[in-house]
Amino acid sequence: MSLREALNTIVQSVDGSLAAIIMAYDGIPIDEVAVEQSEFDMQLLSVEYATVLKEIKRAIDVIKMGDLEEVSITTARTCVVVRVLNDDLFSALILNRDGNIGKGRYLLKLKSYEMLRELS
């Protein structure tokens, strides 16, 4: 299964999904899938969240709490679930606030193994 197919499966299977992306921590997108009615700038969101994730990773390294696996950021309009793929890449699912966050987290974790195999 290709990266795009994995992302598309997640977006199509989770109610309220707006987009899914694989991105490097330096802000370079690897692949993405978005629904047509998405009203936000996914590139800007992803780049800004990549910066935040780098800071979270640094903090976790300093306090020696183990490796970062997942982060969820919920705002008044959206929920972003981020899953770390490796030291260089992460995947993110952007949902409406009332989207099925639990299923999104589950599928993002499940598909992360397939995405890692594809990236190897």
Backbone as numpy.savetxt, mean C-alpha at the origin, in Angstrom:
# Nx Ny Nz CAx CAy CAz Cx Cy Cz
1.39 -14.69 -11.71 0.55 -13.51 -11.71 1.44 -12.27 -11.71
1.14 -11.32 -12.58 1.94 -10.09 -12.66 1.60 -9.16 -11.51
2.44 -8.16 -11.32 2.19 -7.16 -10.27 0.87 -6.46 -10.50
0.63 -6.07 -11.74 -0.62 -5.36 -12.06 -1.83 -6.25 -11.79
-1.73 -7.52 -12.13 -2.84 -8.44 -11.87 -3.10 -8.58 -10.37
-2.05 -8.65 -9.58 -2.21 -8.74 -8.12 -2.88 -7.48 -7.58
-2.42 -6.33 -8.02 -3.03 -5.07 -7.57 -4.48 -4.97 -8.03
-4.73 -5.36 -9.27 -6.09 -5.29 -9.80 -7.02 -6.23 -9.03
-6.55 -7.41 -8.68 -7.36 -8.35 -7.90 -7.76 -7.72 -6.57
-6.81 -7.07 -5.92 -7.11 -6.43 -4.64 -8.16 -5.34 -4.81
-7.93 -4.44 -5.76 -8.84 -3.31 -5.97 -10.24 -3.79 -6.34
-10.33 -4.80 -7.20 -11.63 -5.29 -7.65 -12.36 -6.10 -6.57
-11.62 -6.67 -5.62 -12.21 -7.55 -4.61 -12.62 -6.85 -3.33
-12.16 -5.63 -3.12 -12.42 -4.94 -1.85 -13.35 -3.77 -2.08
-14.53 -3.82 -1.44 -15.49 -2.73 -1.55 -14.87 -1.43 -1.03
-15.04 -0.37 -1.78 -14.54 0.93 -1.38 -13.12 1.23 -1.80
-12.48 0.31 -2.53 -11.11 0.54 -2.99 -11.07 1.69 -3.99
-10.06 2.51 -3.85 -9.82 3.59 -4.80 -8.59 3.31 -5.66
-7.56 2.72 -5.04 -6.32 2.46 -5.77 -5.44 1.52 -4.97
-4.50 0.91 -5.68 -3.45 0.12 -5.06 -2.17 0.42 -5.82
-1.06 0.43 -5.10 0.21 0.82 -5.71 1.35 0.03 -5.08
2.37 -0.20 -5.87 3.65 -0.69 -5.37 4.64 0.44 -5.61
5.36 0.81 -4.55 6.22 1.97 -4.65 7.52 1.75 -3.88
8.56 2.39 -4.36 9.84 2.39 -3.66 9.81 3.49 -2.59
10.63 3.32 -1.57 10.68 4.32 -0.50 11.20 5.67 -0.97
11.83 5.71 -2.12 12.28 6.99 -2.65 11.19 7.71 -3.43
9.99 7.14 -3.46 8.85 7.79 -4.10 8.62 7.39 -5.54
9.39 6.46 -6.06 9.21 6.02 -7.45 8.18 4.91 -7.50
7.07 5.12 -8.25 6.06 4.07 -8.36 6.54 2.95 -9.28
6.27 1.71 -8.89 6.63 0.54 -9.68 5.44 0.13 -10.54
4.27 0.08 -9.93 3.03 -0.24 -10.66 1.85 0.24 -9.83
0.73 0.51 -10.51 -0.45 0.99 -9.80 -1.71 0.65 -10.57
-2.79 0.56 -9.83 -4.12 0.37 -10.40 -5.06 1.30 -9.66
-5.88 2.04 -10.38 -6.84 2.96 -9.75 -8.20 2.81 -10.40
-9.23 3.06 -9.61 -10.58 3.09 -10.18 -10.76 4.44 -10.85
-11.62 4.49 -11.82 -11.77 5.70 -12.63 -12.26 6.91 -11.84
-13.14 6.69 -10.87 -13.73 7.82 -10.17 -12.86 8.37 -9.04
-11.62 7.94 -8.97 -10.73 8.42 -7.93 -10.52 9.92 -8.08
-10.67 10.66 -6.99 -10.64 12.12 -7.04 -9.39 12.72 -6.42
-8.40 11.92 -6.11 -7.20 12.45 -5.48 -5.98 12.12 -6.33
-4.91 12.81 -6.05 -3.65 12.60 -6.75 -2.90 11.47 -6.07
-3.00 10.27 -6.64 -2.41 9.10 -6.01 -0.89 9.21 -5.96
-0.28 9.80 -6.96 1.18 9.96 -6.95 1.64 10.83 -5.78
0.96 11.94 -5.58 1.31 12.83 -4.48 1.10 12.14 -3.14
-0.03 11.48 -2.98 -0.31 10.75 -1.75 0.77 9.72 -1.48
1.13 8.95 -2.48 2.12 7.89 -2.33 3.50 8.44 -1.98
3.90 9.50 -2.64 5.21 10.10 -2.36 5.26 10.62 -0.93
4.20 11.30 -0.51 4.18 11.83 0.86 4.16 10.72 1.89
3.41 9.67 1.64 3.36 8.55 2.58 4.68 7.78 2.58
5.38 7.73 1.46 6.70 7.09 1.43 7.65 7.81 2.38
7.57 9.12 2.41 8.40 9.90 3.33 8.06 9.58 4.78
6.78 9.50 5.08 6.34 9.16 6.44 6.81 7.75 6.81
6.69 6.81 5.89 7.11 5.44 6.16 8.60 5.33 6.45
9.40 6.09 5.73 10.84 6.09 6.01 11.12 6.52 7.44
10.39 7.53 7.89 10.57 8.01 9.26 10.10 6.97 10.28
9.01 6.30 10.00 8.51 5.25 10.89 9.53 4.11 10.96
10.06 3.72 9.80 11.07 2.66 9.78 12.29 3.05 10.61
12.73 4.29 10.48 13.89 4.75 11.26 13.60 4.68 12.76
12.42 5.13 13.15 12.05 5.10 14.57 12.02 3.67 15.10
11.45 2.76 14.32 11.38 1.36 14.73 12.78 0.77 14.84
13.66 1.12 13.93 15.05 0.65 14.00 15.74 1.15 15.26
15.50 2.40 15.62 16.14 2.99 16.79 15.68 2.29 18.07
14.39 2.02 18.17 13.88 1.41 19.40 13.90 -0.12 19.35
14.38 -0.66 18.24 14.58 -2.10 18.08 13.32 -2.91 18.40
12.25 -2.58 17.68 10.97 -3.25 17.87 10.71 -4.33 16.82
11.69 -4.62 15.98 11.49 -5.59 14.91 11.26 -4.87 13.60
11.00 -5.63 12.56 10.80 -5.06 11.24 9.38 -4.52 11.08
9.26 -3.42 10.38 7.95 -2.86 10.05 7.25 -3.78 9.08
5.98 -4.10 9.34 5.20 -4.96 8.46 4.03 -4.21 7.83
3.29 -3.45 8.63 2.08 -2.83 8.11 1.78 -1.55 8.88
1.24 -0.57 8.15 0.81 0.69 8.74 -0.54 1.04 8.13
-1.46 1.52 8.96 -2.74 2.02 8.46 -2.86 3.48 8.87
-3.29 4.30 7.92 -3.50 5.72 8.17 -4.94 6.03 7.76
-5.73 6.47 8.74 -7.13 6.76 8.47 -7.36 8.25 8.64
-8.01 8.84 7.64 -8.38 10.25 7.68 -9.90 10.35 7.61
-10.40 11.55 7.56 -11.85 11.74 7.48 -12.44 11.19 6.18
-11.61 11.07 5.14 -12.12 10.62 3.83 -11.59 9.27 3.37
-10.38 8.90 3.80 -9.77 7.68 3.28 -9.09 6.87 4.37
-8.78 5.64 4.00 -7.92 4.79 4.81 -6.86 4.25 3.86
-5.61 4.35 4.27 -4.50 3.83 3.47 -3.85 2.73 4.30
-3.80 1.54 3.72 -3.14 0.41 4.36 -1.86 0.15 3.58
-0.74 0.18 4.29 0.57 0.01 3.67 1.16 -1.30 4.16
1.67 -2.09 3.24 2.31 -3.37 3.56 3.73 -3.34 3.02
4.70 -3.56 3.89 6.10 -3.58 3.47 6.36 -4.86 2.68
6.99 -4.73 1.52 7.35 -5.88 0.70 8.79 -6.32 0.96
9.70 -5.36 0.99 11.10 -5.64 1.30 11.74 -4.32 1.75
13.06 -4.28 1.83 13.74 -3.08 2.31 13.60 -1.89 1.38
13.20 -2.14 0.14 13.11 -1.07 -0.84 11.70 -0.71 -1.28
10.76 -1.64 -1.13 9.42 -1.47 -1.71 8.30 -1.70 -0.69
7.19 -1.03 -0.94 5.97 -1.28 -0.18 4.78 -1.26 -1.13
3.69 -1.87 -0.67 2.44 -1.79 -1.42 1.44 -1.05 -0.55
0.52 -0.37 -1.19 -0.48 0.39 -0.44 -1.84 0.23 -1.11
-2.86 0.15 -0.28 -4.24 0.11 -0.74 -4.92 1.34 -0.19
-5.52 2.12 -1.07 -6.24 3.33 -0.67 -7.72 3.04 -0.81
-8.46 3.27 0.28 -9.90 2.97 0.30 -10.68 4.19 0.75
-11.96 4.23 0.38 -12.88 5.16 1.01 -12.91 4.83 2.49
-13.22 5.80 3.31 -13.26 5.57 4.76 -14.22 4.46 5.14
-15.30 4.32 4.40 -16.28 3.27 4.72 -16.05 1.98 3.92
-14.87 1.86 3.29 -14.53 0.65 2.55 -14.25 -0.51 3.50
-14.12 -1.69 2.93 -13.90 -2.90 3.71 -12.41 -3.02 4.06
-12.02 -2.34 5.11 -10.61 -2.25 5.50 -10.07 -3.61 5.90
-10.84 -4.40 6.62 -10.37 -5.72 7.04 -10.04 -6.63 5.88
-10.93 -6.67 4.89 -10.66 -7.49 3.70 -9.48 -6.93 2.93
-9.38 -5.61 2.88 -8.25 -4.98 2.19 -6.93 -5.35 2.83
-6.86 -5.31 4.16 -5.64 -5.70 4.87 -5.29 -7.15 4.58
-6.31 -8.01 4.62 -6.09 -9.43 4.39 -5.55 -9.69 2.98
-6.20 -9.12 1.97 -5.76 -9.35 0.59 -4.40 -8.73 0.30
-4.14 -7.57 0.88 -2.84 -6.94 0.68 -1.74 -7.83 1.26
-1.98 -8.41 2.42 -1.00 -9.33 3.01 -0.86 -10.58 2.16
-1.98 -11.16 1.77 -1.98 -12.39 0.98 -1.26 -12.18 -0.35
-1.58 -11.12 -1.04 -0.99 -10.86 -2.35 0.45 -10.37 -2.26
0.86 -9.90 -1.09 2.25 -9.43 -0.95 3.24 -10.55 -1.22
2.88 -11.78 -0.86 3.78 -12.91 -1.13 3.92 -13.14 -2.64
2.81 -13.03 -3.37 2.85 -13.17 -4.83 3.66 -12.04 -5.46
3.46 -10.82 -4.95 4.18 -9.68 -5.48 5.68 -9.82 -5.25
6.07 -10.32 -4.08 7.49 -10.54 -3.80 8.10 -11.56 -4.74
7.35 -12.64 -5.01 7.85 -13.64 -5.96 8.04 -13.03 -7.34
7.11 -12.21 -7.75 7.19 -11.57 -9.06 8.37 -10.59 -9.13
8.68 -9.95 -8.03 9.77 -8.98 -7.99 11.14 -9.63 -7.90
11.18 -10.90 -7.51 12.48 -11.61 -7.38 13.04 -12.02 -8.71
